[in-house]
């Protein structure tokens, strides 16, 4: 069995950096005014002006956009937790996790029902439907056989300053190849003009601990630079003889050169993750499925009989995912004159994921899987902005080339002495993806209150599939291979959009946007792991998105009311049949309807409160299973009708310390399941999928020690209690065909529980 190392070299480097920070970095002195703003020590006029300009831009945009602040990230993300959990602060967003709950674990993210990220439960037509950006650079694998992007790629939340969320495809300026249901831009901390440093230490339940740091050089001859990184580890909340800790580390560096007509910046990001993914748990007892193994003596294995979180021992089942990602990018912004500017971003991304699974719970022909996916991507985006009277014209485009290789070895040492060097099954595929786009967009404002934004994007996608399975057979063995043939496919489409924003009253805007976008199908549609001839989709997946509503921002009040109607067409679903073959479902369509509500009050000190609510209906107008009859108006599995969020708290200042108390409550209604026996959405409700979770947070940021510790600006402590009332609920689940727990389990419901009550504490310092 493979086990992760406790600390890797990068972890040691990060921890050493925490102790070896040069004294020159601590040049910034503590503020003397005694005012501690939300998350920062004393606000500046420049920061206030920038925030006001951003709020104005969001208000005037025809897009439905939300900015999640650094303070909200701090309020929501537990020490060592994943940055994506802060997305729950945006209406229409649901985040589902499993396992340890720290940043090394993978989460599923849905915006208005459309998802990205790891989802164990099948049945959703769009597994890669949200573009995720790091500082404006795309991270998605456009042809991934799995979920396109994993949240564990960004495991250290303290690296990030805020998050920008756009619902729907959006305008061409913000749109990428996977911007179907939305775009999530994870924006890291920017290099500052003053030297400084920060340190964060945290720990808590389930043997969770974390450490991170950020060092700022300040302005040196026009250059501003920073270095940051961190480490997180958690043993997880699963119980029983199950030992599978998750751990991750990340490193980030960025430098900016300011000059009279613009600036140049370059960034580097690296992350490494060792994750164990636990097995599903039967929702109810199954004959023959015991703690001792399939058909073996022992207590019946299920949530009611062995405990809500009891998991099959790692001696019987484990799955280890090792992953790392490198991202290098450079950006140049030049103001050519007062009206015309150009912005160019060049980027390279390398991603690697190794999946190693052993299943000895019951006899499998293939009980060991070694699967490696490697992605190499290079791209460039060039965009111009031309300010004209009554027009703000933006035009440009991007080109990206990606190569994805997926190598699979399946074997069982109990059969023919098979091993990785003598496998039973081999699959080795190369997918080449090229995307080229050109766009033109205009913000026409004949009067100051009215903005009309037409957009047009020309898209060309080129996909090549090469089956190298025979060439990957190790010498001396003769395994079976997946025989799908090579193919070469081109798609050219035009994606229009039209947005409008009208200021009804000061601070009150009405907005509406219609937008289309197109996306290539996942690798299974071109041949990956297909054991039969593949009929490649003649057209890419498409979306028609309509979003409209009201935005209001007045003083300490902020509100949004929006409705959405989105039609997804020509989607391709790959599902595992009971015979272990994979079937393709071409031209599946889905509809997502709903309403989102956001209402917030409170800035600075004093009382604050907010609510984020979603009412949605996601369904298939027609669902055609392979070789079966269509099912009409089936509900989308895993999508709740109601998502309700509320938070309230109070901030006050005393004894050179800013204190904060926050209580939050999130409710989600129950969801339906997907049936792996029928390959159809099933009306059966997932047990325990309706939940109401209350979290409590307390924090204190103080200047009381700034005179005692040289260079110290702020010292902070926090306490977080997640799932305060220890509610038991299930995050995901499905109806099994018997592949995990044996033939007797066919038709049973398997579930992934959500985390029980957990307590976390953190210590932070700013210099």
C-alpha positions in Angstrom: 0.0 0.0 0.0 1.3 3.5 -0.8 1.3 6.0 2.0 2.1 9.8 1.7 5.2 11.2 3.3 4.6 13.3 6.3 6.5 16.3 5.0 7.9 16.8 1.6 10.8 19.1 0.7 8.6 22.1 -0.2 6.8 21.7 3.2 10.1 21.9 5.0 11.1 25.0 3.0 7.9 26.7 3.8 8.1 25.9 7.5 11.8 27.0 7.5 10.8 30.3 5.8 8.5 31.0 8.7 11.5 31.1 11.0 14.0 32.8 8.7 12.1 35.9 7.6 14.7 38.6 7.1 14.4 41.6 9.4 14.4 44.0 6.5 11.0 42.7 5.5 9.6 44.1 8.8 10.1 47.7 7.9 6.4 48.6 7.9 5.4 50.2 11.2 2.1 49.7 13.1 -0.6 52.3 12.5 -1.0 54.8 15.2 -4.6 55.7 14.7 -5.9 52.7 16.5 -8.4 51.9 13.7 -8.6 48.3 12.5 -10.6 47.9 9.3 -12.2 44.6 8.3 -9.3 42.3 7.8 -6.6 45.1 7.5 -4.9 47.5 9.8 -6.1 51.0 9.0 -7.7 51.6 5.6 -6.1 53.8 3.1 -7.7 56.4 0.8 -6.3 54.6 -2.3 -7.9 51.3 -1.2 -11.2 53.0 -0.5 -11.2 54.6 -3.9 -10.3 51.4 -5.7 -13.1 49.6 -3.8 -15.6 52.3 -4.8 -14.6 52.1 -8.4 -15.0 48.3 -8.4 -18.4 48.6 -6.8 -19.4 51.1 -9.5 -18.2 48.8 -12.3 -20.1 45.8 -10.8 -23.2 48.0 -10.5 -23.0 49.1 -14.2 -22.2 45.7 -15.6 -25.0 43.8 -17.5 -23.5 40.6 -16.0 -24.5 39.0 -12.7 -21.2 39.3 -10.8 -20.3 38.8 -7.2 -17.0 39.8 -5.4 -16.1 37.7 -2.4 -13.8 39.8 -0.2 -10.8 38.8 1.9 -12.8 39.3 5.0 -15.5 36.9 3.8 -12.8 34.3 2.9 -11.5 34.7 6.5 -15.0 34.3 7.9 -15.9 31.2 6.0 -12.7 29.2 5.4 -11.4 27.2 8.4 -7.6 27.1 9.0 -6.1 24.8 6.4 -9.4 24.8 4.5 -10.1 25.1 0.8 -10.5 28.5 -0.8 -13.6 27.2 -2.7 -15.7 27.0 0.5 -15.8 30.8 0.4 -17.9 30.5 -2.8 -20.9 29.8 -0.6 -21.0 33.5 0.1 -22.3 34.0 -3.5 -26.0 33.3 -4.2 -26.7 30.4 -6.6 -23.5 28.6 -5.5 -23.3 25.3 -3.7 -20.1 23.6 -2.6 -20.0 19.9 -1.7 -17.1 18.1 -0.2 -16.0 14.8 1.4 -13.1 13.2 3.2 -11.0 15.4 5.4 -12.5 18.8 4.6 -9.1 20.6 4.3 -7.6 22.2 1.2 -6.1 18.9 0.1 -9.6 17.4 -0.4 -11.6 17.9 -3.6 -14.9 19.7 -3.8 -17.8 19.9 -6.2 -18.9 23.5 -7.1 -22.3 24.3 -8.7 -23.4 27.7 -10.0 -27.1 27.7 -10.8 -26.9 23.9 -11.0 -24.0 23.7 -13.5 -20.9 22.1 -12.0 -17.1 21.8 -12.0 -14.9 19.8 -9.6 -15.0 16.3 -8.2 -18.4 14.6 -8.2 -18.7 10.9 -7.2 -22.4 10.8 -8.0 -23.1 10.4 -11.8 -25.9 11.8 -13.9 -25.0 15.4 -14.5 -24.6 16.4 -18.2 -22.0 19.1 -17.5 -19.0 18.1 -15.3 -16.7 20.8 -16.6 -19.1 23.6 -16.9 -17.4 26.4 -14.9 -14.1 28.1 -15.9 -11.8 28.4 -13.0 -9.0 31.0 -13.3 -5.9 31.7 -11.2 -5.3 35.5 -11.4 -7.2 35.5 -14.7 -5.4 32.5 -16.2 -7.5 29.4 -17.0 -6.7 26.2 -15.2 -9.3 23.8 -16.6 -8.3 20.8 -18.7 -10.7 21.2 -21.7 -10.7 17.4 -22.4 -10.3 15.8 -19.0 -12.0 12.4 -18.7 -12.6 13.4 -15.0 -13.9 16.8 -13.9 -11.7 19.3 -15.7 -10.5 21.1 -12.6 -10.0 20.0 -9.0 -10.2 22.3 -6.1 -7.2 20.6 -4.5 -5.0 22.4 -7.1 -5.4 25.6 -4.9 -5.1 24.1 -1.4 -3.8 27.2 0.5 -6.5 29.8 1.0 -4.3 32.5 2.5 -2.7 33.0 -0.9 -5.9 34.6 -2.2 -7.1 38.2 -1.7 -10.6 37.9 -3.2 -12.8 35.9 -5.6 -14.7 37.2 -8.6 -17.7 35.2 -9.7 -19.6 35.7 -13.0 -22.8 33.7 -13.5 -23.5 32.3 -17.0 -21.2 32.6 -20.0 -20.9 36.4 -19.6 -19.5 38.9 -22.0 -16.8 37.8 -24.5 -14.2 39.8 -22.5 -14.6 37.5 -19.5 -15.4 34.3 -21.3 -13.3 31.2 -21.7 -13.7 27.7 -23.3 -15.4 26.2 -20.2 -17.5 29.3 -19.2 -20.9 27.6 -19.6 -22.5 28.1 -16.2 -20.0 30.7 -15.0 -16.5 31.8 -14.4 -14.6 31.8 -11.1 -11.5 34.0 -10.9 -9.4 33.2 -7.8 -7.3 36.3 -7.4 -4.1 36.1 -5.3 -2.7 38.7 -3.0 -1.0 41.5 -5.0 2.6 42.7 -4.4 2.4 45.9 -2.3 4.3 49.2 -2.4 5.4 48.6 1.2 7.6 45.8 2.5 5.8 43.4 4.9 5.1 39.9 5.8 2.3 37.7 7.2 2.2 34.4 9.0 -0.8 32.1 9.6 -0.9 29.0 11.8 -3.9 26.9 12.4 -5.2 23.6 13.7 -8.2 21.8 15.0 -10.4 18.7 14.8 -9.4 15.5 12.9 -5.7 16.2 13.5 -5.8 19.2 11.1 -3.0 21.7 11.1 -1.7 24.2 8.6 1.0 26.9 8.2 1.4 29.6 5.6 3.4 32.8 5.0 3.5 35.7 2.6 6.5 38.0 2.1 6.4 41.4 0.4 9.5 43.1 -0.9 7.9 46.6 -1.2 8.8 48.9 -4.1 12.4 48.6 -5.3 13.3 50.6 -8.4 9.8 50.3 -9.7 9.5 46.5 -9.0 7.1 45.0 -6.4 7.5 41.3 -5.5 6.1 38.7 -3.2 6.7 35.1 -2.1 4.2 33.0 -0.4 3.4 29.4 0.4 1.9 27.0 2.9 1.2 23.4 4.0 -2.0 21.8 5.2 -2.8 18.3 6.5 -5.8 16.5 8.0 -6.6 12.9 9.0 -10.2 13.3 8.0 -13.5 12.6 9.9 -14.1 9.0 8.7 -14.1 6.4 11.5 -13.1 2.8 11.9 -9.8 1.2 11.0 -9.5 3.7 8.2 -6.3 5.7 8.1 -5.8 8.0 5.1 -4.6 11.5 5.8 -4.7 14.2 3.1 -2.0 16.8 2.8 -1.0 19.5 0.3 1.5 22.3 -0.2 1.6 25.3 -2.5 4.0 28.0 -3.4 3.3 31.4 -5.1 5.5 34.2 -6.4 4.7 37.3 -8.3 6.5 40.4 -9.4 5.2 43.7 -11.0 7.2 46.4 -12.7 5.4 49.7 -12.9 6.3 52.2 -15.6 4.8 55.4 -16.9 2.4 53.9 -19.5 1.5 50.6 -17.8 3.0 47.7 -16.0 4.5 44.2 -16.5 3.9 41.3 -14.2 5.0 37.7 -14.0 3.7 34.9 -11.7 4.5 31.4 -10.7 2.2 28.9 -8.9 2.9 25.4 -7.8 0.8 23.0 -5.8 1.2 19.3 -4.7 -1.4 17.1 -3.2 -1.5 13.7 -1.6 -5.1 12.7 -1.1 -6.9 9.5 -0.1 -10.5 9.2 -1.3 -12.7 7.1 1.0 -15.3 4.7 -0.2 -19.0 5.3 -0.2 -21.0 4.0 2.8 -24.2 2.0 2.4 -27.2 4.1 3.5 -28.9 0.9 4.8 -27.7 -2.6 5.7 -27.1 -5.0 2.7 -27.1 -8.8 3.2 -23.5 -10.1 3.0 -21.9 -6.6 3.1 -20.1 -6.7 6.4 -17.1 -5.0 8.1 -15.1 -8.2 7.3 -15.6 -8.1 3.6 -18.2 -9.3 1.1 -19.8 -12.4 2.4 -17.4 -12.5 5.4 -18.2 -12.6 9.1 -18.7 -9.2 10.7 -21.3 -6.6 11.5 -23.5 -5.4 8.6 -21.8 -2.3 7.1 -24.1 0.7 6.9 -24.7 4.1 8.5 -27.4 2.7 10.9 -25.5 -0.3 12.0 -21.8 0.6 12.1 -22.0 4.4 12.5 -22.6 7.3 10.2 -18.9 7.8 9.3 -17.6 4.2 9.6 -15.6 3.4 6.5 -14.2 0.2 4.9 -10.6 -0.3 6.3 -7.7 0.8 4.1 -6.6 -2.9 4.2 -9.7 -3.7 2.1 -10.0 -0.6 0.0 -8.0 2.6 -0.6 -7.6 5.1 -3.4 -4.7 7.5 -3.4 -4.5 10.5 -5.7 -1.2 12.3 -6.1 -1.3 15.5 -8.1 0.8 18.5 -8.8 0.4 21.6 -11.0 2.8 24.2 -12.3 1.5 27.5 -13.7 3.8 30.2 -15.1 2.3 33.4 -16.6 3.4 36.9 -17.7 1.1 39.9 -18.4 1.8 43.2 -20.1 -0.5 46.2 -19.9 0.4 49.2 -22.1 -1.6 52.5 -22.5 -0.8 53.3 -26.1 -2.5 56.7 -25.8 -5.3 58.2 -23.7 -8.0 56.2 -25.5 -6.3 52.9 -26.5 -4.6 50.2 -24.3 -3.5 46.7 -24.9 -3.2 43.8 -22.5 -1.4 40.5 -23.3 -1.2 37.4 -21.1 1.1 34.5 -22.0 0.8 31.3 -19.9 2.0 27.8 -19.5 0.4 25.1 -17.3 1.6 21.6 -16.5 -0.7 19.2 -14.6 -0.1 15.7 -13.4 -2.5 13.3 -11.5 -1.8 9.7 -10.5 -4.7 7.6 -9.3 -3.7 4.4 -7.5 -6.6 2.2 -6.2 -6.7 -1.3 -4.6 -10.1 -2.9 -4.0 -10.0 -6.1 -2.0 -13.4 -5.8 -0.5 -14.8 -8.4 -2.8 -13.3 -10.3 -5.8 -12.8 -8.1 -8.9 -11.3 -9.1 -12.2 -9.4 -5.8 -11.9 -8.8 -4.9 -8.3 -5.8 -2.6 -8.8 -5.8 0.5 -11.0 -2.8 2.6 -11.9 -4.0 5.6 -13.9 -2.0 8.6 -14.8 -3.3 11.8 -16.5 -0.8 14.5 -17.7 -1.7 17.8 -19.2 0.5 20.4 -20.9 -1.0 23.7 -21.9 0.3 26.9 -23.5 -1.8 29.9 -24.4 -1.8 33.6 -25.1 -4.6 36.1 -24.8 -4.4 39.6 -26.5 -7.0 42.2 -25.8 -7.4 45.8 -26.7 -9.5 48.5 -25.1 -10.5 51.6 -27.0 -12.4 54.4 -25.2 -14.5 56.4 -27.6 -17.2 59.0 -27.0 -20.3 57.0 -25.8 -18.4 53.7 -26.6 -16.0 51.5 -24.7 -14.8 49.0 -27.4 -12.9 45.8 -26.5 -11.6 43.4 -29.0 -9.0 40.6 -29.2 -8.8 36.9 -28.8 -6.8 34.0 -27.4 -5.2 30.8 -28.6 -4.5 27.8 -26.4 -3.0 24.4 -27.2 -3.4 21.5 -24.7 -2.0 17.9 -24.9 -3.7 15.5 -22.5 -2.3 11.9 -22.0 -4.1 9.3 -20.0 -2.3 6.1 -19.3 -4.2 3.2 -17.6 -3.0 -0.1 -16.2 -5.5 -2.5 -14.7 -4.6 -5.8 -13.0 -5.2 -8.2 -10.2 -2.3 -10.2 -8.7 -4.7 -13.1 -8.0 -5.3 -13.6 -11.7 -2.5 -14.9 -14.0 0.1 -13.2 -11.7 -0.8 -9.9 -13.3 0.9 -6.7 -12.1 1.7 -3.2 -13.4 4.4 -4.7 -15.6 2.0 -7.5 -16.7 -1.4 -5.8 -16.7 -4.8 -7.3 -17.7 -6.0 -4.1 -19.4 -4.1 -1.2 -21.0 -5.3 2.2 -22.2 -3.0 4.9 -23.4 -4.5 7.9 -25.2 -3.3 11.3 -26.4 -5.9 14.1 -26.8 -4.8 17.3 -28.6 -7.0 20.3 -28.1 -6.6 23.7 -29.9 -8.9 26.6 -29.2 -8.7 29.9 -31.1 -11.1 32.7 -30.6 -11.6 36.3 -31.7 -14.1 38.7 -30.0 -15.5 42.2 -30.4 -17.5 43.8 -27.6 -18.9 47.3 -27.2 -20.2 49.1 -24.1 -22.5 51.7 -25.7 -23.6 54.4 -23.2 -25.6 57.2 -25.0 -26.5 58.5 -21.6 -24.8 58.0 -18.3 -27.6 55.9 -16.9 -27.7 53.4 -19.8 -25.2 50.8 -20.9 -25.8 48.5 -23.9 -23.2 45.8 -24.4 -23.4 43.7 -27.6 -20.7 41.1 -28.1 -19.6 38.6 -30.7 -17.1 35.8 -30.4 -15.8 33.6 -33.2 -14.7 30.2 -31.9 -12.7 27.4 -33.5 -12.0 24.1 -31.6 -9.8 21.4 -33.0 -9.6 18.0 -31.3 -7.4 15.1 -32.2 -7.6 11.7 -30.5 -4.7 9.2 -30.8 -5.0 5.7 -29.4 -1.6 4.4 -28.3 -2.8 1.5 -26.2 -1.0 -1.1 -28.2 2.2 0.8 -28.0 1.9 1.1 -24.2 1.8 -2.7 -23.6 4.8 -3.6 -21.4 7.2 -6.1 -22.9 6.3 -9.7 -22.3 2.6 -9.2 -21.6 -0.5 -9.4 -23.8 -3.3 -7.5 -22.1 -6.6 -6.4 -23.5 -6.8 -2.9 -24.9 -9.6 -0.4 -25.5 -9.8 -0.4 -29.3 -11.4 3.0 -30.1 -10.0 4.5 -33.4 -8.1 7.7 -34.0 -10.1 10.7 -35.1 -9.7 14.4 -36.0 -12.4 16.9 -35.5 -13.0 20.6 -36.1 -15.8 22.9 -34.8 -16.3 26.5 -35.8 -19.1 28.5 -34.1 -20.2 32.1 -33.5 -21.2 33.0 -29.9 -23.2 36.2 -29.6 -24.3 38.1 -26.5 -26.3 41.2 -25.6 -26.4 42.9 -22.3 -28.1 46.0 -20.9 -27.8 47.9 -17.7 -30.0 50.9 -16.7 -29.6 53.0 -13.6 -33.2 53.4 -12.3 -32.1 55.4 -9.2 -28.8 56.3 -7.6 -27.3 52.9 -6.6 -30.2 50.9 -8.2 -29.6 49.2 -11.6 -31.7 46.9 -13.7 -29.7 44.5 -15.8 -30.2 41.7 -18.3 -27.8 39.6 -20.4 -28.3 36.9 -23.1 -25.2 34.9 -24.0 -24.2 31.8 -25.9 -21.1 29.7 -25.6 -19.7 26.4 -26.9 -17.6 23.7 -25.4 -16.0 20.5 -26.6 -17.2 17.3 -25.1 -15.1 15.3 -22.6 -12.4 12.9 -23.7 -14.9 9.9 -23.6 -16.7 11.4 -26.6 -13.6 11.0 -28.7 -12.6 7.5 -27.6 -11.0 7.4 -24.1 -11.8 4.1 -22.4 -14.3 3.2 -25.1 -14.5 -0.5 -26.0 -16.5 0.1 -29.2 -16.5 2.4 -32.2 -16.9 6.0 -31.2 -19.3 8.3 -33.1 -17.8 11.7 -32.4 -20.3 14.6 -31.7 -20.9 16.6 -34.8 -21.3 19.8 -32.8 -19.8 21.0 -29.5 -22.0 21.3 -26.4 -23.8 24.6 -26.4 -25.6 26.8 -23.8 -28.2 29.6 -24.2 -28.2 31.7 -21.0 -30.7 34.4 -20.0 -30.0 36.2 -16.7 -31.8 39.4 -15.6 -32.6 41.3 -12.4 -31.8 44.2 -10.1 -28.7 45.4 -8.3 -28.7 47.9 -5.4 -25.8 49.3 -3.4 -26.4 52.2 -1.1 -24.1 52.9 1.8 -24.0 49.8 4.1 -26.7 48.1 2.1 -26.2 45.7 -0.9 -28.8 43.6 -2.7 -29.3 41.6 -5.9 -32.4 39.9 -7.3 -31.9 37.9 -10.4 -33.7 35.2 -12.4 -32.0 32.7 -14.8 -33.0 30.4 -17.6 -30.2 28.3 -19.1 -30.6 25.7 -21.8 -27.7 23.2 -22.3 -27.8 21.3 -25.5 -25.8 18.6 -27.4 -24.2 17.4 -24.2 -22.4 14.0 -24.0 -22.7 11.8 -20.9 -20.5 8.7 -20.3 -22.0 6.3 -17.8 -20.8 2.9 -16.6 -23.1 0.1 -17.6 -23.5 -3.0 -15.3 -21.5 -4.9 -17.8 -18.6 -2.5 -17.2 -18.8 -1.1 -20.6 -19.2 2.7 -21.1 -22.2 4.0 -23.0 -22.3 7.5 -24.7 -25.4 9.6 -24.7 -25.2 12.2 -27.4 -27.4 15.3 -27.7 -28.6 15.2 -24.2 -30.3 18.5 -23.2 -30.9 20.1 -19.8 -32.7 23.2 -18.5 -31.8 25.2 -15.4 -34.3 27.7 -14.1 -34.3 29.7 -10.9 -34.1 32.9 -8.8 -31.2 34.2 -6.7 -31.5 36.7 -3.9 -28.7 38.5 -2.1 -29.2 41.0 0.7 -26.4 42.3 2.9 -26.1 45.0 5.5 -23.1 46.3 7.4 -19.7 47.8 6.8 -17.0 48.4 9.3 -17.9 48.2 12.9 -21.3 47.4 14.3 -24.0 45.0 13.4 -23.9 43.1 10.0 -26.2 40.5 8.5 -26.9 38.9 5.1 -28.9 36.3 3.3 -28.1 34.4 0.1 -31.0 32.3 -1.3 -31.7 30.2 -4.4 -34.8 28.6 -5.7 -34.0 26.4 -8.7 -35.4 23.7 -11.0 -33.0 21.7 -13.1 -34.2 18.9 -15.3 -33.8 17.0 -18.5 -36.5 17.8 -21.1 -35.5 14.5 -22.7 -33.0 12.0 -21.5 -32.1 9.2 -23.9 -30.2 6.2 -22.4 -28.2 4.0 -24.7 -30.5 1.5 -26.3 -33.5 2.7 -24.2 -36.6 4.9 -24.4 -36.4 8.6 -23.6 -37.4 9.8 -20.2 -39.2 13.2 -20.2 -38.7 15.9 -17.6 -36.5 14.0 -15.2 -35.1 16.0 -12.3 -31.3 16.7 -12.3 -29.7 14.4 -9.7 -27.9 16.1 -6.9 -29.5 19.5 -7.4 -31.5 20.9 -4.5 -34.6 23.0 -5.1 -33.7 25.4 -2.2 -30.4 26.7 -1.0 -30.8 29.2 1.8 -28.0 31.0 3.6 -28.0 33.5 6.4 -25.4 35.1 8.6 -25.4 37.8 11.3 -22.8 39.2 13.7 -21.3 42.1 15.4 -17.9 43.9 15.2 -16.6 46.2 17.9 -13.4 47.9 18.9 -12.0 48.0 22.4 -8.5 48.1 24.0 -6.7 48.5 20.6 -8.5 45.3 19.4 -11.2 44.7 16.8 -13.5 41.9 17.9 -16.0 40.0 15.7 -18.7 37.5 16.3 -20.4 35.7 13.4 -23.2 33.1 13.2 -24.2 31.6 9.9 -26.9 29.1 8.9 -27.1 27.2 5.6 -30.0 25.0 4.4 -30.3 22.9 1.4 -33.3 20.8 0.4 -33.1 17.1 -0.5 -32.0 15.9 -3.9 -32.8 13.0 -6.2 -30.3 10.3 -7.2 -28.9 8.6 -10.4 -29.4 4.9 -10.9 -26.4 3.0 -12.3 -28.6 0.0 -13.1 -30.9 1.9 -15.5 -28.4 4.7 -16.4 -31.3 7.1 -15.7 -32.0 9.9 -13.2 -34.1 8.3 -10.5 -36.9 10.0 -8.4 -35.6 8.3 -5.2 -34.5 10.9 -2.7 -31.0 10.7 -1.3 -31.2 9.9 2.4 -29.9 12.7 4.6 -29.4 15.1 1.7 -31.5 17.8 3.2 -29.5 19.6 5.8 -29.4 22.7 8.0 -25.8 23.6 9.2 -25.0 26.3 11.7 -21.4 27.6 12.0 -20.0 30.0 14.7 -16.9 32.2 14.3 -15.1 34.5 16.7 -12.0 36.6 16.0 -9.9 39.3 17.5 -7.3 41.5 15.7 -5.2 43.5 18.0 -2.5 46.2 18.0 -1.8 45.7 21.7 1.5 43.9 21.1 2.9 46.1 18.3 5.3 47.9 20.7 6.5 44.6 22.2 7.4 42.8 18.9 9.6 44.7 16.4 7.8 45.3 13.1 4.5 43.8 14.3 1.4 45.6 12.8 -1.4 43.2 13.8 -1.9 40.0 15.7 -5.0 38.0 15.2 -6.7 34.9 16.7 -9.8 33.1 15.7 -12.0 30.3 16.7 -14.4 28.5 14.3 -17.0 25.9 15.1 -18.4 24.3 12.0 -21.6 22.3 12.2 -22.3 23.7 15.7 -25.2 21.3 16.4 -23.4 18.3 14.9 -26.1 17.6 12.3 -25.7 14.4 10.3 -26.2 14.7 6.6 -25.0 13.2 3.3 -23.2 15.3 0.7 -23.5 12.9 -2.4 -24.8 9.5 -3.3 -26.2 7.2 -6.0 -27.9 3.9 -6.6 -25.2 1.3 -7.2 -25.1 -1.5 -9.8 -23.0 -3.6 -7.4 -19.5 -2.6 -8.6 -18.2 -1.4 -5.2 -19.8 -3.8 -2.7 -20.6 -6.9 -4.7 -23.8 -8.3 -6.4 -26.0 -8.2 -3.3 -25.6 -4.4 -3.2 -27.2 -3.9 -6.6 -29.9 -1.3 -6.3 -28.7 -0.1 -2.9 -28.0 3.6 -2.1 -24.4 4.5 -1.4 -23.6 7.8 0.3 -20.8 10.2 1.2 -21.4 11.9 4.6 -20.8 15.5 5.2 -18.5 16.6 8.0 -19.6 16.4 11.7 -18.9 19.2 14.2 -15.4 20.5 14.0 -13.5 23.1 16.0 -10.6 25.1 14.5 -8.3 27.8 15.9 -5.8 30.1 14.2 -3.1 32.6 15.0 -2.0 35.2 12.4 0.5 38.0 12.4 1.1 40.9 10.0 4.4 42.7 9.9 
